[in-house]
């Protein structure tokens, strides 16, 4: 078939195979090497084909139908030549060049002021400063809370030792527990005795309110009857709760007058009953004593103690002492926890001093509030600029996508799309939102309670604000790496990690499979005998510490031959020796080798594959023609890298590779080059093919 201009025009109207007339010829197809995979990799793969009118392989419709019957061709579509003009290509190239230029280059070429860069630097500095101010407030609050918590242990827990306040591992002392009914009775009586004379013995600026007595809470089973000698039992495991207030006059024994305040005058066990029936220890799940204490956090200036106080906070401590018998192992484990609430303070001093302190606090509060508003304002401006840049990049990406599809017959790959929709801007938006939320919490902590004249849990607000500020500040410092990316020598860390990520993920998939095998095996076998493996979480922590070579001897010596079953000791030795040899000597070093290999690749100038978009921006593609030899070479160089970046993890499992040639309902987007006898024309063909 000789394709004259009329015929080319008919094909340009996307005529399908069924629209061919009897005897009408069709262009031939000479397959080239496999090219780009399309975006729908699970069902599609793209292969570029070109045809030459001088080489006719299927001259008539009957020939093509024979090819269809043999399973070679299903459909032929031919599209008109590109409608993009060279001027449109040059305009888009200039737009993309400006889009991907560095701030320094924009300044050198067009004197464009890098206000976004300076805004990010300013934002990082003020947020870091805010973080430092918040840390000073947080640290002061936490130190006050921790100091009083330690004091409560010494005041309320009988025979408490300071050795329990340090955190050695393994711990030098066992758990603080009670083992007899006599010990439990004396311990609980001692708590009440200390509470009702707290105002007389304590050194802390806290007091107990006589109008708010201690509160007893007991969680127990409905009924428990145990007959160990007969090896029989009856248990009604319905959980019940019993709550009772314990005023001082009620818990005192008969014969002790109001002035008597000795430890022996208190007896709490008489109140562990319901309907005059004592709750037996085997029925008890846990017992809690709640004590409420009021105090003031006095913050003395660090360097000028003679000056008026900088800040004073009123606090309410809820001290909860729990006797835990949930395991029913013959002991009650004693734990003390505190819950701290804040309340607005009222200053009652001489008018002159009161006015001086109020003025000082007001000035400091106004200064911090102005700074907080500045942080919110800068973060809000950063959000607007990042959102504006994302919208502009989306518009330019849409324009580039249309031109590439129309003129070159290619689609944007995922890495090319990420060149436009950069994740840095999304990171900026998220971090700025966290900063605004955390700053709002700070302002509420300072003025919210004053406005509503109420108590609030300061610790929970502090924790929420500190977490958000920490994540935001970390994210913003990481975001500065984007600007280091404009200088290749300073960007070597990110280039190395980026290049190594596919290999690292594949390595971790294999390594974690082995790790989880050791994790669950150690938890099941060693957990009952080794406290480092008693839970899955502790087992994971222990195995991670062993990878770095820490505590190897301590872990191995916990299970010894003399005190444990022989088979458990033997399994423990085999388990730990094999894990250390495999992970410490082999897997850990191989992991480092994977990263070092990527570093050497980057160091030698490799590892970074230019995409079709990069070649277009840097004018390495011809402006005339849809698919020339240069463009085809660029696409072929990009193919393997694009496949690895988009489908690297799934590639071994997908049946579209050289070693797996089984195709099922697979569509191919085929590109061909057509040349008219009278006029050099360009066309694109899309051929759908199915192979069994």
SULQUI-V822796 format. One record per run of one state. SS is the DSSP state (H for helix, E for strand, L for the rest). FROM is the first residue (numbers start at 1). TO is the last residue. If there is no record, write none. Layout:
# SULQUI-V822796
ss = {SS:SS}
from = {FROM:FROM}
to = {TO:TO}
This chain:
# SULQUI-V822796
ss = {L:H:E:L:H:L:E:L:E:L:E:L:H:L:E:L:H:L:H:L:H:L:H:L:E:L:H:L:H:L:E:L:E:L:E:L:H:E:L:H:E:L:H:L:E:L:E:L:H:E:L:E:L:E:L:H:L:H:L:H:L:E:L:H:L:H:L:H:L:H:L:H:L:H:L:H:L:H:L:H:L:H:L:E:L:E:L:E:L:E:L}
from = {1:5:13:14:17:20:30:32:44:45:49:51:61:70:75:80:86:101:103:111:115:157:162:166:177:179:181:197:198:202:206:209:214:228:232:247:248:252:253:263:266:267:269:272:273:275:277:279:281:284:300:311:325:332:344:351:409:414:421:423:453:456:457:458:480:481:485:488:527:531:534:536:548:552:559:566:604:612:618:629:648:651:654:657:658:660:661:667:668:684:689}
to = {4:12:13:16:19:29:31:43:44:48:50:60:69:74:79:85:100:102:110:114:156:161:165:176:178:180:196:197:201:205:208:213:227:231:246:247:251:252:262:265:266:268:271:272:274:276:278:280:283:299:310:324:331:343:350:408:413:420:422:452:455:456:457:479:480:484:487:526:530:533:535:547:551:558:565:603:611:617:628:647:650:653:656:657:659:660:666:667:683:688:692}
